[in-house]
Amino acid sequence: MSKITVDDLLGRSFAQGGRLVLGEAELGDDFFNLSSGFAGELMQKFVNYDQRLAIVVNDVSIYSASFQDLAREHRDHPHIRFFSREAEAQAFLASA
């Protein structure tokens, strides 16, 4: 299986009207390893293209302190937010 790319995810978002929910399993290890640059590239493209992204992470505390900070900083972001439940993520996307 090939790795998912930022462009793949952006394409999915455009196909769904500018809104996308992603779970931990879909994102893979590179997303949670901030030094890989994957998370930064993904988030920057979603902001640049005015897409909304809801990321569902059951427990951010199992990841690095820097990842926890990232999730906390996006608590009120207009385009990208982290949630612990998919229902909350869907509500965020529906509110646009």
Secondary structure as UniProt FT lines:
FT   HELIX           6..15
FT   TURN            16..17
FT   STRAND          19..23
FT   HELIX           24..27
FT   HELIX           29..32
FT   HELIX           34..36
FT   HELIX           38..48
FT   TURN            49..50
FT   STRAND          52..56
FT   HELIX           60..62
FT   HELIX           65..73
FT   TURN            74..76
FT   STRAND          80..83
FT   HELIX           86..94
//
